[in-house]
Amino acid sequence: MITREKVLEVVKENLIDTLEDIEESQIDPAKSMKDLGANSLDIVEVVSSSMRQLKVKVPRSELSKLTNMNELVDLLFKVAQEKEQGQA
């Protein structure tokens, strides 16, 4: 079963992989990825990699409404939970 913590881990991991000069201790989920130094291409990479790892798809229209990492994690978690419940 997927947990919100697991989703946050995946997003953080992908952010660290994409932005080489950031460490986990610097990541504050209340901030946006832009605040952490990511450009729009970095953000697309982090979100795409996270969705691939979690095996979920989120419409771009939903993603464009997000303002910080917590909202991204919540959205990915919600979609992953719905997917799991659909398979049960």
C-alpha positions in Angstrom: 0.0 0.0 0.0 1.3 3.4 -0.9 1.8 6.0 1.8 2.1 9.8 1.5 5.6 9.5 3.0 6.6 7.1 0.2 5.3 9.6 -2.4 7.3 12.4 -0.7 10.4 10.2 -0.7 10.0 9.6 -4.5 9.6 13.3 -5.2 12.6 14.3 -3.1 14.7 11.6 -4.7 13.9 12.8 -8.2 14.5 16.4 -7.2 17.9 15.5 -5.8 18.7 13.6 -9.0 17.6 16.4 -11.2 19.1 19.3 -9.2 22.7 18.2 -8.5 23.5 21.0 -6.1 20.7 20.3 -3.6 20.7 18.1 -0.5 17.8 16.4 1.2 18.2 18.6 4.2 17.5 21.7 2.0 14.2 20.4 0.7 11.2 22.1 2.4 8.0 20.6 1.0 6.2 23.8 1.8 8.2 25.5 -0.9 7.8 25.3 -4.6 10.5 23.6 -6.7 11.2 27.0 -8.2 12.0 28.3 -4.7 14.5 25.4 -4.5 16.3 26.5 -7.7 14.5 24.3 -10.3 13.6 25.7 -13.7 10.6 24.6 -15.6 12.4 21.8 -17.4 13.7 20.5 -14.1 10.2 20.5 -12.7 8.8 18.6 -15.7 11.6 16.0 -15.2 10.9 15.6 -11.5 7.2 15.3 -12.0 7.5 12.9 -15.0 10.1 10.7 -13.1 7.9 10.7 -10.0 4.8 9.6 -12.0 6.8 6.9 -13.7 8.1 5.5 -10.5 4.7 5.6 -8.8 3.0 4.3 -12.0 0.4 7.0 -12.1 -0.7 9.7 -14.6 -1.9 13.1 -13.6 -3.4 15.5 -16.2 -1.3 18.6 -16.9 -4.3 20.8 -16.1 -4.1 19.5 -12.5 -0.4 19.9 -12.3 -0.5 23.6 -13.4 -2.6 24.5 -10.3 0.0 23.4 -7.8 2.0 25.9 -5.9 4.4 23.8 -3.7 5.8 20.4 -3.3 3.2 19.4 -0.6 0.4 19.9 -3.1 2.3 17.8 -5.7 2.8 15.0 -3.1 -0.9 15.2 -2.1 -2.0 15.0 -5.7 0.3 12.1 -6.6 -0.7 10.3 -3.4 -4.4 10.8 -4.1 -4.1 9.4 -7.7 -1.9 6.5 -6.5 -4.5 5.6 -3.8 -7.4 5.8 -6.3 -5.5 3.5 -8.6 -4.8 1.0 -5.8 -8.5 1.0 -4.8 -9.5 0.5 -8.4 -7.4 -2.6 -8.5 -8.7 -4.1 -5.3 
